[in-house]
Amino acid sequence: MISDLLKTLFAPAPEPITDQDARLALTALLVRVARSDNAYEVSEITRIDRIVATRYGLDTAEAKDLRREAEELEAHAPDTVRFTRAIKDAVPYDDRLGVIEALWQVALADGERDHHEDSLMRMVANLLGINDRDSALARQRVDTSE
């Protein structure tokens, strides 16, 4: 399944992806943000599991399974641009704002702002078609330290 999704995402002219593949791509993007500071913390893993369980109506075991599959996908997929393109093509704008909020939740889960995470978040927001202002507002909505 992962190899099929990788082929789809990295094809010269990728086809639209299924809802299941969009879930996997989004979860892999959450993992990518969490790993971007080279410290994949338990707090970030727990946050990812909670986000995907809530977003997709999964139980705890299903959420963990999806995250584990996404970790494998993220490890084999070097191109963040195609993840975001697949999500942008599969998810309406208002829902992409929710994606940005979820990504900020993961980036801030360890209680620290890291410049690697901030840089990746700026790039991802832009690639998802979310402007800096909307991304900053999304961050403020989920950042309880401010």
C-alpha positions in Angstrom: 0.0 0.0 0.0 2.8 2.4 0.9 4.7 1.7 -2.3 1.5 2.3 -4.3 0.9 5.6 -2.6 4.6 6.6 -3.1 4.3 5.9 -6.8 1.1 8.0 -7.0 2.6 10.9 -5.1 5.8 11.0 -7.0 4.5 10.3 -10.5 5.3 13.1 -13.0 1.6 13.9 -13.2 0.1 12.4 -10.1 -3.5 11.3 -10.1 -5.9 12.5 -7.4 -5.6 10.3 -4.3 -8.3 8.4 -2.4 -9.6 9.5 0.9 -7.7 6.7 2.6 -4.5 7.8 0.9 -5.2 11.5 1.8 -5.5 10.4 5.5 -2.1 8.6 5.2 -0.5 11.6 3.5 -1.8 14.0 6.1 -0.7 11.8 8.9 2.8 11.4 7.3 2.9 15.2 7.0 2.2 15.4 10.8 5.0 13.0 11.4 7.3 15.0 9.1 6.6 18.2 11.1 7.2 16.3 14.4 10.5 14.9 13.1 11.7 18.2 11.6 13.6 19.2 14.8 15.3 15.8 15.0 13.5 15.0 18.2 10.5 12.8 17.7 9.0 13.2 21.2 6.4 11.1 23.0 4.2 14.2 23.3 4.3 14.7 19.6 3.4 11.0 18.9 0.5 11.2 21.4 -0.7 14.4 19.8 -0.6 12.9 16.3 -2.6 9.9 17.6 -5.2 12.2 19.2 -5.5 14.3 16.0 -6.0 11.4 13.6 -8.4 9.7 16.0 -10.5 12.8 16.3 -10.3 13.8 12.7 -11.1 10.4 11.2 -13.3 8.9 14.0 -10.7 6.2 14.8 -10.3 4.3 18.1 -6.9 4.3 19.8 -5.5 1.2 18.1 -6.6 2.4 14.6 -5.0 5.8 15.2 -1.7 4.2 16.2 -1.8 1.9 13.2 -2.4 4.8 10.9 0.5 6.8 12.5 2.9 3.8 12.3 2.0 3.4 8.6 2.5 7.2 8.1 5.9 7.0 9.9 7.0 4.4 7.3 5.7 6.5 4.4 7.4 9.7 5.8 10.7 7.8 6.1 10.6 6.7 2.5 9.3 9.9 0.9 11.8 12.7 0.7 9.6 15.3 -1.0 7.3 17.4 1.3 6.1 19.3 -1.8 4.2 16.3 -3.2 2.6 15.5 0.2 1.2 19.0 0.4 0.2 18.9 -3.3 -1.8 15.7 -2.7 -3.4 17.2 0.4 -4.2 20.5 -1.4 -5.8 18.6 -4.2 -7.8 16.4 -1.9 -8.9 18.8 0.8 -11.1 22.0 0.5 -9.5 25.3 1.7 -11.5 25.5 5.0 -10.4 22.0 5.9 -6.8 22.9 5.0 -7.0 25.5 7.7 -7.8 22.6 10.0 -4.7 20.8 8.6 -2.5 23.8 9.5 -4.0 23.9 13.0 -3.2 20.2 13.4 0.3 20.7 12.1 0.8 23.5 14.6 -0.5 21.3 17.4 2.2 18.8 16.6 4.9 21.4 16.2 4.1 22.9 19.6 3.4 19.6 21.4 6.8 19.5 23.0 6.3 23.0 24.4 9.1 24.5 22.3 9.2 26.6 19.1 12.0 25.3 17.0 13.3 27.2 13.9 13.3 24.0 11.8 9.6 23.4 12.6 8.8 27.1 12.0 10.6 27.0 8.6 8.8 23.8 7.6 5.5 25.2 8.7 5.9 28.3 6.6 6.7 26.2 3.6 3.9 23.8 4.1 1.3 26.5 4.7 2.4 28.2 1.5 2.2 25.0 -0.5 -1.2 24.3 0.9 -2.3 27.7 -0.3 -2.7 29.1 3.3 -1.3 32.6 3.7 1.0 33.6 6.5 -1.7 35.5 8.4 -4.1 32.6 8.4 -1.3 30.3 9.5 -0.3 32.6 12.3 -3.9 32.8 13.4 -4.1 29.0 13.4 -1.0 28.8 15.5 -2.4 31.3 18.0 -5.6 29.3 18.3 -3.7 26.1 19.3 -0.8 27.7 21.2 -1.8 27.8 24.9 1.5 29.4 26.0 0.7 32.8 24.5 
